[in-house]
Amino acid sequence: MPLWLRKFTFQQISDIKKQEAEAMKGKMKGKGTNIDLANPDKSKIPKQAFNPPTNKSLKSTPNYVSKASKK
């Protein structure tokens, strides 16, 4: 691959990645929580970060056959 083509390709990929990063930054603006770990505000901390599975989902029947087939 010629050097000029390699530089051009790298520049095009770099520009596209920068545009994607800016679009994601604009999309994510205002979402999420910003918590100062040195001086946290208790009202900004989520109540429960992880929802554990319920007992109903743990007792569900398996969706596979556990016995060997008879021939």
N, C-alpha and C positions, 0 to 999 in steps of 0.2 A: 504494500500500500504506500503510495507516495506520501511524503512528509506533509505536503500542503493539504492533501485529502484527510490525513489523520488529524491534523490541527483543526480543519473545518468541521469534521465529524465530532470531535471532542467539544468544540465550541457550541455546536448545535445542541448536543446532549446537555451540556452545562446550562445553556439558556432555558431549555425545557424544564430541567429540574428546578431551576430558580423560580420559574413561573408557577410550577406546581406547589413549591414551598410557600410562595406568597399567597396563592389561592387558599391553601390550607390554613395559613395564619389568619387570613381574613375570615374564613369560615368558622374558625375556632374562637374568634374574638368574643369575649364576654361569657364564654362557657367555662364550666369547671369551677373549682374553688382555689383561691389563692390563700394559703394559710402561712402566716409568719410563724415558723417553728420556734423562734426565740421568745415570742410573745403571742401565743395563739388566742384567738377570739373564739370562745366556746360556741357561739351562735353559727359560725361558718363551718364547723366540723360536722360531717354527715353523721346521722344517727346510727346507721348500720351500713358499713361498707360492703359486707358480704352476706348474702342470703343463703343460709345453709339449706341443703335439700330437706324436703319434708319426709316424714315417715311413709307416706303413701307411695312416693316414688321409690323408696328403698325396698318395699315389699312387693313390687310388681313382678309378674311372672317373666321368666326369660323368653326371648323371642327366637330360640334355637332349639333343635332337637338334641336331647342329651342321651338318648338310647341309640344303639346301633341298629341298623335296619336288618330285617330277617330275610334271608334268601331261600 
